[in-house]
Amino acid sequence: MAVSQKDICCSPEPQALMSLPVFGEQADEDLVALGKAIGHPARIQILRLLLEKETCICGEIVLAVSLAQSTVSQHLKVLKEAGLIHGEIEGPKTCYCINHAMLRRLKILVAAL
């Protein structure tokens, strides 16, 4: 059976993130990094779009957030570096989707405050 791009990009993450501590220095560093990543309205908009679509998307992001391609690319880079999204190359494009495990980690860390 062939593996689709959606399966590669949006496959469930291992449970390793769920076993990380919610208190302590590492947890604080994780929360700061994730907080910085979501610290811009355009990045929140991108996350909401990816959550709504529940699939890998490419060019739709630029149209949905009404920003220049270069600006969107920078926001996507920040989200990807924080681990909140995956980006997989598909031909000349990169398709993006939510990293559900990291989003759950963010939610857990915020709830533990």
C-alpha positions in Angstrom: 0.0 0.0 0.0 1.4 3.4 -1.0 1.9 6.0 1.7 0.4 9.4 0.8 1.9 12.8 1.6 -0.9 13.4 4.1 0.0 10.2 5.9 3.7 11.2 6.1 3.0 14.8 7.2 0.1 14.3 9.5 0.9 11.0 11.1 0.4 10.8 14.8 3.4 11.6 16.9 4.9 9.1 19.4 3.8 9.5 23.0 7.3 10.6 24.1 6.2 14.3 24.4 3.4 13.3 26.8 5.8 11.7 29.2 7.9 14.9 29.6 7.6 16.8 32.9 5.3 19.7 33.2 7.4 21.4 35.9 11.0 22.3 36.1 13.6 23.9 33.9 13.0 21.9 30.8 9.2 22.4 31.0 9.8 26.2 31.5 12.1 26.4 28.5 9.6 24.4 26.4 6.7 26.8 27.4 8.8 29.9 26.6 9.7 28.6 23.2 6.2 27.6 22.4 4.8 30.8 23.8 7.1 32.8 21.5 6.0 30.7 18.5 2.4 31.6 19.1 3.1 35.2 20.0 1.9 36.7 16.8 -1.7 36.9 15.5 -0.7 35.6 12.0 0.8 32.5 13.5 -2.4 31.9 15.5 -4.4 32.3 12.3 -2.1 29.8 10.5 -2.5 27.2 13.4 -6.3 27.6 13.3 -6.4 27.2 9.6 -4.3 24.0 9.8 -6.5 22.6 12.6 -9.6 23.4 10.6 -8.3 21.6 7.4 -7.0 18.5 9.2 -4.8 17.8 6.2 -1.6 19.1 4.7 -2.0 22.3 2.9 0.3 24.4 0.8 -0.7 27.6 -1.1 -4.0 28.1 0.7 -2.1 29.5 3.7 -1.0 32.7 1.9 -4.5 33.3 0.6 -6.1 32.7 4.0 -3.9 35.0 6.0 -3.7 37.8 3.4 0.0 38.4 3.9 2.9 38.3 1.4 4.4 34.9 0.6 7.7 35.9 2.3 5.9 37.0 5.5 3.9 33.8 5.6 7.1 31.7 5.0 8.7 33.4 8.0 5.8 32.7 10.2 5.7 29.1 9.0 9.4 28.8 9.8 8.9 30.0 13.4 6.0 27.5 13.9 8.0 24.7 12.4 11.1 25.4 14.5 9.0 25.3 17.6 7.6 21.9 16.5 4.0 23.1 16.3 3.7 22.2 12.6 5.3 19.8 10.2 6.4 20.8 6.7 6.9 18.2 4.0 8.3 18.9 0.6 5.9 17.9 -2.1 7.4 18.7 -5.5 8.0 22.5 -5.7 5.8 23.2 -2.7 6.0 22.5 1.0 2.8 21.2 2.6 2.1 22.0 6.2 0.0 20.3 9.0 -0.3 20.5 12.7 1.9 18.5 15.0 -0.8 17.4 17.4 1.5 16.0 20.0 3.4 19.4 20.3 0.1 21.2 20.5 -1.0 18.9 23.3 2.3 19.6 25.0 1.6 23.3 24.8 -1.9 22.9 26.2 -0.5 20.7 29.1 2.2 23.2 30.0 -0.2 26.2 30.0 -2.7 24.2 32.1 0.1 23.5 34.6 0.8 27.2 35.2 
